[in-house]
Amino acid sequence: MPGLQGPCWVGPGPDGGLAVSEEFGDVWLFGSACQPLGSLGGLTGHAFGNPAGVCTDVEGGVIVADEQGRRVTRFPRARAPVCLVSEGLGRPLGVACAPQGQLVVADAGDNCIKVYQYHSEPA
């Protein structure tokens, strides 16, 4: 996957592909055959500070921890981005989806792992 500018984190993307964050850049999506599908910023108009950790939830939404923006944002398919966490984060670097709708965030600002309950899609 040539052409990336400072790739930092890589995680599973929607539909068996990959999501790759670039330091002080964007998050790129690649299909299951490693073909570029576009960037989250380009597809949604969202501006990142320093996208770090990435993961994908069971509905195929891509979740990004933005270290500089001090927030965690979900990018659902074909909908506007949704901020999941913006309070109490110092330097969110990693993010993972856990069972029962939990979101796990590695926060280097206070050296903690923080667990949040969330619902990826409105009921």
C-alpha positions in Angstrom: 0.0 0.0 0.0 2.4 2.7 -1.2 1.6 6.4 -0.9 0.6 6.6 2.8 2.0 9.5 4.7 3.2 8.4 8.2 1.0 5.3 8.7 0.5 4.8 12.5 -2.2 2.3 13.2 -3.8 -0.4 11.2 -7.0 -2.3 12.0 -9.8 -4.2 10.4 -12.0 -2.2 8.2 -15.5 -2.8 7.0 -16.2 -5.8 4.7 -12.9 -7.6 5.4 -10.7 -4.7 4.5 -8.3 -2.5 6.4 -8.4 1.0 8.0 -5.1 2.8 8.3 -4.5 6.0 10.2 -1.8 8.5 9.1 0.0 10.7 11.6 -1.5 14.2 11.4 -3.4 13.1 8.3 -6.4 11.0 7.6 -7.8 7.5 7.9 -7.6 5.5 4.7 -9.9 2.6 3.9 -8.8 -0.4 1.8 -11.0 -3.2 0.5 -10.5 -6.9 1.1 -8.1 -7.0 -2.0 -6.1 -4.1 -0.5 -7.6 -1.7 -3.1 -7.9 1.9 -1.9 -11.6 2.9 -1.2 -10.9 6.5 -0.1 -10.2 8.4 3.1 -12.7 9.1 5.9 -11.9 12.8 5.8 -12.5 12.8 2.0 -15.7 10.8 2.2 -17.2 12.6 5.1 -15.5 16.1 5.3 -14.3 15.3 8.8 -11.0 17.0 9.8 -8.7 15.0 12.1 -6.0 16.4 14.4 -3.9 13.2 14.8 -5.9 10.1 14.1 -4.4 7.2 16.1 -6.2 3.9 16.9 -8.8 2.5 14.6 -11.3 -0.3 14.9 -14.5 -1.4 13.2 -17.7 -2.3 15.1 -20.1 -5.2 14.3 -22.3 -2.9 12.1 -19.2 -1.9 10.0 -18.8 1.5 11.4 -15.2 2.7 11.7 -14.2 4.1 15.1 -11.2 6.5 15.3 -9.3 7.8 18.4 -8.1 11.3 17.6 -5.1 12.1 19.9 -4.9 15.8 19.1 -8.7 16.3 19.0 -9.1 14.4 22.3 -12.2 12.5 21.1 -13.3 9.2 19.7 -15.6 9.4 16.6 -17.6 6.7 14.9 -18.0 6.8 11.1 -21.2 4.8 10.3 -21.8 3.6 6.8 -23.5 6.3 4.6 -24.2 8.6 7.6 -22.6 11.6 9.3 -19.8 11.0 11.8 -20.9 10.7 15.5 -18.7 11.7 18.4 -18.8 8.9 21.0 -16.5 10.4 23.6 -15.1 13.9 24.0 -15.0 14.4 27.8 -12.2 13.2 30.0 -9.7 12.2 27.4 -6.1 13.4 27.5 -4.3 11.5 24.7 -6.5 8.7 23.2 -4.2 6.5 21.3 -5.9 3.2 21.0 -9.5 2.0 20.6 -11.3 -1.4 20.5 -14.8 -2.7 20.5 -15.6 -5.2 23.2 -18.6 -7.5 23.7 -21.9 -6.1 24.9 -21.4 -2.7 23.2 -18.4 -1.6 25.1 -15.8 0.8 23.7 -12.3 0.5 25.2 -10.0 3.5 24.9 -6.3 3.6 25.7 -5.6 7.1 27.1 -1.9 7.9 27.4 -2.8 11.3 28.9 -3.4 9.7 32.3 -2.1 6.2 31.6 -5.5 4.5 31.8 -7.7 2.1 29.9 -11.2 3.6 29.9 -14.3 1.5 29.2 -17.5 3.1 27.9 -20.9 1.7 27.1 -22.3 2.7 23.8 -24.9 1.6 21.2 -23.5 1.8 17.7 -26.8 2.2 16.0 -29.9 3.9 17.3 -32.6 1.5 18.4 
